């Protein structure tokens, strides 16, 4: 496990492209100036030992040297030991709707991005709870198993999109059934499922059946609605530009609406609550309050300990490259020159 101490120093890497641009401009200026001074043949006679390759090599050494020095300032640390720690928390699974209707822009920037932001903000409020993520549309797909690694959860969350599942539609029942398999601790009584969706459901009555089975397994189901009840068309974009609007088989523009009724019914049957996600702050505060009221169960978790500094290796390598850059001359290497690898003729 790697830990970075001072990530802010990564901004210093912006110096590198500036250096490359300056080198290219300087090289162009030298070439133009030399052409005014003498012909290429005369320049070769005046400086027969000048190496163009070594000037590029010096630049590469300089870039590598600065890159390793920056990494040294960032101070990467490596966890050398795993230890078991005691934690108290709730097992939480987020089932996020990634069907095409989540591209509707009735809530900025669109329903899916709003859903991802809501889940991310909820994760920010957690302390020691375990979380898992499911993506669903016409079918459900496990995105992240139950874990305490919130960083990984956010990474997987941000990668979610409406193209990740080929089967379109909205089968909430499959998301609930898959979520039930996430809770593998028989003694864990605090099991929570958050369904984040616009409420469109093509699984009809089987959703309530799935909810009832989940409740029997001790799972509480909360629903978070994203979108507007007045509805919105679904834009079809290419390279961020709207090309058309999604249409049905009769050629009519599809209007997708937030279905709060089904979400409220699922929450009622699931011993949970329905939350309208339009206001992120209010929704997150309400969910935080609900989670705080739940009894926490103690569980064991593995985490890395005894992180050791590794900056010295990067500083050493960086200084080595800078040392090579300083003492590397622009002259051709004599023993390579004697080998005459390219069958060059001597200039007299």
Secondary structure per residue as TSV (DSSP state, phi and psi in degrees):
chain	resnum	aa	ss	phi	psi
A	1	X	-	360.0	128.0
A	2	X	E	-107.3	137.2
A	3	X	E	-125.6	135.0
A	4	X	E	-106.5	124.8
A	5	X	S	-76.9	-53.0
A	6	X	-	-124.2	77.0
A	7	X	G	-64.4	-20.9
A	8	X	G	-60.2	-26.9
A	9	X	G	-69.1	-13.1
A	10	X	G	-60.6	-24.3
A	11	X	G	-62.8	-23.7
A	12	X	G	-65.7	-19.9
A	13	X	G	-65.6	-15.5
A	14	X	H	-63.7	-17.1
A	15	X	H	-66.5	-31.0
A	16	X	H	-62.3	-52.5
A	17	X	H	-60.6	-31.6
A	18	X	H	-64.1	-41.5
A	19	X	H	-62.9	-41.5
A	20	X	H	-63.9	-42.7
A	21	X	H	-63.3	-44.5
A	22	X	H	-61.5	-40.9
A	23	X	H	-62.3	-44.7
A	24	X	H	-64.1	-45.1
A	25	X	H	-63.3	-40.3
A	26	X	H	-65.7	-39.2
A	27	X	H	-64.0	-42.8
A	28	X	H	-63.2	-42.4
A	29	X	H	-62.9	-42.1
A	30	X	H	-61.9	-43.9
A	31	X	H	-61.5	-44.8
A	32	X	H	-65.3	-40.3
A	33	X	H	-65.9	-40.6
A	34	X	H	-65.4	-36.5
A	35	X	H	-64.3	-34.1
A	36	X	H	-71.2	-28.6
A	37	X	H	-82.2	-43.6
A	38	X	-	-161.1	167.4
A	39	X	-	-76.3	159.6
A	40	X	H	-56.0	-39.9
A	41	X	H	-64.6	-41.1
A	42	X	H	-67.1	-37.6
A	43	X	H	-64.2	-37.3
A	44	X	H	-65.4	-35.7
A	45	X	H	-70.9	-36.6
A	46	X	H	-73.3	-34.4
A	47	X	T	-133.5	71.6
A	48	X	T	-68.3	-21.0
A	49	X	T	-97.9	4.8
A	50	X	B	-72.8	132.0
A	51	X	-	-109.3	119.2
A	52	X	H	-72.8	-33.6
A	53	X	H	-63.8	-38.6
A	54	X	H	-69.4	-28.5
A	55	X	H	-67.1	-36.4
A	56	X	H	-69.8	-40.2
A	57	X	H	-63.3	-37.6
A	58	X	H	-62.3	-41.0
A	59	X	H	-63.5	-42.6
A	60	X	H	-61.8	-44.3
A	61	X	H	-61.0	-40.8
A	62	X	H	-64.3	-43.7
A	63	X	H	-63.9	-45.9
A	64	X	H	-62.9	-41.2
A	65	X	H	-60.9	-47.2
A	66	X	H	-65.9	-38.2
A	67	X	H	-62.1	-45.3
A	68	X	H	-69.4	-33.5
A	69	X	H	-64.9	-39.8
A	70	X	H	-63.1	-43.0
A	71	X	H	-61.7	-34.8
A	72	X	H	-65.2	-39.6
A	73	X	H	-67.4	-34.7
A	74	X	H	-65.4	-29.1
A	75	X	T	59.5	74.4
A	76	X	E	-66.0	139.6
A	77	X	E	-121.9	143.9
A	78	X	E	-114.7	126.7
A	79	X	E	-71.9	124.0
A	80	X	E	-104.1	-4.5
A	81	X	E	-149.3	134.5
A	82	X	E	-94.8	133.1
A	83	X	E	-131.6	152.6
A	84	X	E	-93.5	127.9
A	85	X	E	-121.0	153.2
A	86	X	E	-92.6	132.5
A	87	X	E	-133.9	159.1
A	88	X	E	-124.2	132.0
A	89	X	E	-176.7	-169.9
A	90	X	-	-117.2	146.5
A	91	X	E	-87.4	121.4
A	92	X	E	-123.5	133.1
A	93	X	E	-120.5	131.2
A	94	X	E	-103.2	120.1
A	95	X	E	-104.8	112.9
A	96	X	E	-110.0	126.5
A	97	X	E	-71.5	121.9
A	98	X	-	-120.3	27.0
A	99	X	S	-72.9	165.8
A	100	X	G	-61.4	-27.3
A	101	X	G	-63.6	-19.3
A	102	X	G	-75.4	-2.7
A	103	X	G	-85.7	-8.8
A	104	X	-	-57.6	141.3
A	105	X	-	-106.9	29.9
A	106	X	S	-73.9	-9.8
A	107	X	S	-135.9	126.7
A	108	X	S	-72.2	146.1
A	109	X	S	-76.9	-29.8
A	110	X	-	-159.8	174.0
A	111	X	H	-61.7	-41.8
A	112	X	H	-65.9	-46.1
A	113	X	H	-63.2	-35.8
A	114	X	H	-64.8	-42.6
A	115	X	H	-61.5	-43.2
A	116	X	H	-64.6	-38.5
A	117	X	H	-66.4	-41.9
A	118	X	H	-59.2	-47.9
A	119	X	H	-64.0	-41.0
A	120	X	H	-61.6	-41.5
A	121	X	H	-67.7	-36.1
A	122	X	H	-64.0	-43.4
A	123	X	H	-60.1	-37.2
A	124	X	H	-61.8	-24.8
A	125	X	H	-88.0	-9.2
A	126	X	-	-82.8	153.8
A	127	X	S	-115.6	-58.8
A	128	X	S	-135.9	18.9
A	129	X	-	-77.6	153.7
A	130	X	E	-95.1	142.8
A	131	X	E	-132.6	152.6
A	132	X	E	-139.1	160.3
A	133	X	E	-132.6	136.7
A	134	X	E	-126.1	139.0
A	135	X	E	-108.3	138.9
A	136	X	E	-145.8	149.6
A	137	X	S	-143.2	-106.1
A	138	X	S	-75.2	-15.9
A	139	X	S	-146.1	167.5
A	140	X	E	-105.9	145.5
A	141	X	E	-135.7	128.3
A	142	X	E	-70.4	120.5
A	143	X	E	-95.1	-41.7
A	144	X	E	-150.8	124.0
A	145	X	E	-70.8	169.3
A	146	X	E	-55.1	127.2
A	147	X	E	-154.8	164.9
A	148	X	S	-104.9	5.2
A	149	X	-	-86.1	91.1
A	150	X	H	-68.1	-30.5
A	151	X	H	-62.7	-45.0
A	152	X	H	-64.5	-38.5
A	153	X	H	-60.4	-43.8
A	154	X	H	-67.7	-34.8
A	155	X	H	-64.4	-47.5
A	156	X	H	-65.2	-36.5
A	157	X	H	-61.5	-45.6
A	158	X	H	-68.3	-22.7
A	159	X	T	-82.9	-7.0
A	160	X	-	-72.6	137.9
A	161	X	-	-152.8	172.1
A	162	X	T	-77.4	-5.3
A	163	X	T	-98.5	-0.6
A	164	X	S	-76.5	-18.0
A	165	X	-	-121.9	125.5
A	166	X	S	-74.4	-28.4
A	167	X	S	-83.7	109.8
A	168	X	-	-90.5	174.5
A	169	X	S	112.2	-172.2
A	170	X	-	-142.2	103.5
A	171	X	-	-110.9	86.4
A	172	X	H	-63.5	-32.9
A	173	X	H	-60.7	-37.3
A	174	X	H	-68.2	-35.0
A	175	X	H	-64.8	-41.4
A	176	X	H	-66.7	-42.6
A	177	X	H	-64.3	-41.5
A	178	X	H	-67.3	-40.1
A	179	X	H	-60.0	-33.7
A	180	X	H	-62.0	-28.0
A	181	X	H	-79.5	-13.7
A	182	X	H	-72.9	-30.7
A	183	X	-	-88.1	91.7
A	184	X	-	-96.7	-3.7
A	185	X	-	-93.0	109.0
A	186	X	T	-64.2	-25.5
A	187	X	T	-87.5	-9.2
A	188	X	-	-77.1	112.0
A	189	X	-	-93.3	-15.4
A	190	X	-	-99.9	87.0
A	191	X	E	-116.7	123.4
A	192	X	E	-127.9	134.4
A	193	X	E	-120.1	124.7
A	194	X	E	-105.4	119.5
A	195	X	E	-99.7	116.8
A	196	X	E	-108.1	111.6
A	197	X	E	-159.5	168.5
A	198	X	-	-91.9	2.0
A	199	X	-	88.3	-3.2
A	200	X	-	-68.2	130.8
A	201	X	-	-141.4	120.5
A	202	X	S	-103.5	8.8
A	203	X	S	-97.3	0.6
A	204	X	T	50.6	-132.3
A	205	X	T	-67.0	-18.0
A	206	X	H	-67.2	-19.8
A	207	X	H	-65.1	-45.9
A	208	X	H	-66.1	-35.3
A	209	X	H	-61.6	-41.9
A	210	X	H	-65.7	-37.9
A	211	X	H	-62.5	-44.9
A	212	X	H	-61.2	-41.0
A	213	X	H	-65.4	-38.9
A	214	X	H	-65.2	-40.7
A	215	X	H	-63.0	-38.2
A	216	X	H	-62.0	-26.2
A	217	X	T	-91.1	8.7
A	218	X	T	83.1	21.3
A	219	X	E	-97.2	128.6
A	220	X	E	-96.2	133.9
A	221	X	E	-113.9	120.0
A	222	X	E	-107.1	146.4
A	223	X	E	-121.9	141.1
A	224	X	E	-122.7	118.2
A	225	X	E	-91.4	132.6
A	226	X	-	-123.4	130.1
A	227	X	S	126.0	-175.4
A	228	X	-	-122.3	144.5
A	229	X	T	-69.5	-21.9
A	230	X	T	-74.2	-16.9
A	231	X	-	89.7	167.0
A	232	X	E	-160.8	147.9
A	233	X	E	-71.2	165.5
A	234	X	-	-106.4	109.5
A	235	X	E	-74.0	142.7
A	236	X	E	-107.5	115.3
A	237	X	E	-113.0	155.0
A	238	X	E	-137.7	122.4
A	239	X	T	56.5	37.0
A	240	X	T	80.5	1.8
A	241	X	E	-110.8	131.4
A	242	X	E	-69.8	120.6
A	243	X	E	-94.6	-38.0
A	244	X	E	-163.3	-177.8
A	245	X	E	-115.0	144.3
A	246	X	-	-63.4	135.3
A	247	X	B	-124.0	156.7
A	248	X	-	-86.7	-174.2
A	249	X	T	-65.6	-20.0
A	250	X	T	-91.2	2.6
A	251	X	S	84.3	9.5
A	252	X	-	-88.5	144.9
A	253	X	B	-67.0	129.9
A	254	X	-	-78.2	129.0
A	255	X	E	-111.0	117.2
A	256	X	E	-101.9	132.7
A	257	X	-	-120.5	150.1
A	258	X	-	-68.7	120.0
A	259	X	-	-99.9	88.1
A	260	X	H	-71.4	-26.6
A	261	X	H	-60.9	-48.4
A	262	X	H	-67.7	-36.6
A	263	X	H	-67.7	-38.7
A	264	X	H	-67.2	-38.6
A	265	X	H	-64.6	-42.7
A	266	X	H	-61.9	-44.1
A	267	X	H	-64.9	-41.3
A	268	X	H	-63.7	-46.4
A	269	X	H	-68.3	-26.5
A	270	X	T	-94.4	14.1
A	271	X	T	58.0	31.8
A	272	X	S	-121.8	-151.9
A	273	X	-	-137.7	150.7
A	274	X	E	-95.6	137.4
A	275	X	E	-128.0	128.8
A	276	X	E	-81.5	123.0
A	277	X	T	-89.4	12.6
A	278	X	T	-59.5	-43.8
A	279	X	S	-99.4	105.5
A	280	X	H	-58.4	-46.9
A	281	X	H	-61.5	-46.4
A	282	X	H	-64.8	-42.0
A	283	X	H	-64.0	-44.4
A	284	X	H	-66.0	-41.8
A	285	X	H	-61.1	-42.1
A	286	X	H	-64.3	-43.9
A	287	X	H	-67.0	-39.4
A	288	X	H	-60.2	-42.3
A	289	X	H	-63.6	-41.5
A	290	X	H	-64.0	-41.6
A	291	X	H	-68.5	-36.9
A	292	X	H	-65.6	-26.7
A	293	X	T	-78.2	-14.4
A	294	X	S	-82.3	146.8
A	295	X	-	-68.5	137.4
A	296	X	-	-95.2	141.5
A	297	X	E	-109.3	138.5
A	298	X	E	-77.9	135.9
A	299	X	E	-144.9	164.5
A	300	X	E	-98.9	142.9
A	301	X	E	-139.8	145.8
A	302	X	E	-92.2	136.5
A	303	X	E	-149.0	153.5
A	304	X	E	-75.5	142.9
A	305	X	E	-135.5	174.2
A	306	X	E	54.4	60.1
A	307	X	E	-72.1	133.8
A	308	X	E	-111.8	136.8
A	309	X	E	-64.5	139.9
A	310	X	-	-122.7	10.3
A	311	X	H	-61.1	-31.5
A	312	X	H	-63.0	-34.1
A	313	X	H	-66.1	-43.2
A	314	X	H	-69.4	-40.4
A	315	X	H	-63.7	-40.7
A	316	X	H	-63.1	-46.1
A	317	X	H	-66.0	-39.8
A	318	X	H	-62.1	-44.5
A	319	X	H	-65.1	-34.1
A	320	X	H	-62.9	-45.7
A	321	X	H	-64.5	-38.9
A	322	X	H	-67.2	-36.3
A	323	X	H	-62.9	-44.2
A	324	X	H	-64.0	-38.1
A	325	X	H	-65.2	-39.6
A	326	X	H	-67.7	-42.4
A	327	X	H	-94.4	-0.6
A	328	X	-	-82.3	117.7
A	329	X	-	-85.7	156.3
A	330	X	S	-78.0	-6.4
A	331	X	B	-75.0	151.6
A	332	X	-	-65.6	145.6
A	333	X	-	-72.8	124.9
A	334	X	H	-62.7	-41.7
A	335	X	H	-70.8	-29.3
A	336	X	H	-72.2	-35.2
A	337	X	H	-64.4	-38.5
A	338	X	H	-67.2	-30.7
A	339	X	H	-69.4	-23.8
A	340	X	T	51.8	55.8
A	341	X	T	-60.7	-30.6
A	342	X	T	-104.0	14.8
A	343	X	-	56.2	44.2
A	344	X	-	-81.3	147.0
A	345	X	-	-90.8	144.8
A	346	X	-	-69.1	141.5
A	347	X	-	-98.0	123.0
A	348	X	-	-113.4	360.0
